[in-house]
Amino acid sequence: MNPVIGKVILVVFVLACTVGLVSVLVAVFNLISIPFRLKPGVRAWAGGNPLNYVLAPDSLTQRGLAARRRVGISCVVFLVSLAVGFAVALLVRALR
């Protein structure tokens, strides 16, 4: 394999891993903030786990809905970066 192609593949793989890690951190931060973004009068522990409010958008404020949206986007970005990393690994295996 050409050394330049090997370096490009390594950079793409490292970028995919970094983007995946950052997206997980963003998702965790927003998941932690969602129980603090409930509408007035909604008790966080009334339904059991406060993270259940991710699935109940009518109980969230505008900031809670924005955090919920960021969680969804982060999950999609993580899955895409996972697919890119897997594709790069398959490419390396095919070029051997």
N, C-alpha and C positions, 0 to 999 in steps of 0.2 A: 504494500500500500504506500502511496505517496505520502511523505511526511507532512506536507501542507494539508492534505485532505484529512490526515489523522488529527492534526491540531484543530482544524475547523470542526470536526466531529466532536472532539473533546470539549471545545468551547460551547457548542450547542447543547451537549449533555449537561455541562455544569450550569449553563443558563436555565435549562429546564428544571434542574434540581433546585436551583435558587428561587426561581419563580414559584415552584411548588411549595417550598418551605415558607416563603413570604405569604402566599395565599392561605396556608394553614394558620399562620399566626394572625392574619387579619380576621379570619373566620372565628378563631377562638376569642379574640378580643371583642368582637361584635356579639358573639354568643353570650359572653359574660355581661355585656352591657344591656342586653335586651330585658332582663327582669327589672332593671332600674328605669326603663322607658315605658312603663305601663300607664294607662290612663288613670286619672284620679278615681279612687273608689274600687279599683281592681286590686285584690290582694295577691301578692306574688305566690304565696304558698298555698292558696286556696285549692288549686287544682292538682296538688302534688308537686311535681317537678316544675320549677319556674321556667325551664327551657321549653315546656310544652306551649308557651305563648308564642313561640316561633310559628306554630301552626294555627294560631288564632289572631289574625291581623286586626280584627275588630276591637281587641283589647289593647292595642299599641298606640302610642302617640305618633306624631309625624317623624320624630327622631327614631322611635322604635321601628317604624316601617322602613326607614332608611337603613338602619342596622340590619334588619331582616333581608333587605335587598342585597346589601353588601355580603351577607353570609352566603346567599345563593350564588352571587357572582364569583365569590372566592371558591366555592365548591366546583363550579364549572371550570374556572382557571386551573384548579388543582388537577382535575381530571384530564384537561388538555395537556398540561405539562407532563403528567404521567404517561399519556399516550405518546408524546414527543420523545420522552426518555426511552420508552419501550421501542419506538421506531428506530431511534439511533442505535440502540443495542442490537436490534435485528440487522441494521445496515452494517454495523461492524462485523457481525457474524457472517454476513453474506460476502463481505469484501475480503475475508481471510483466505 
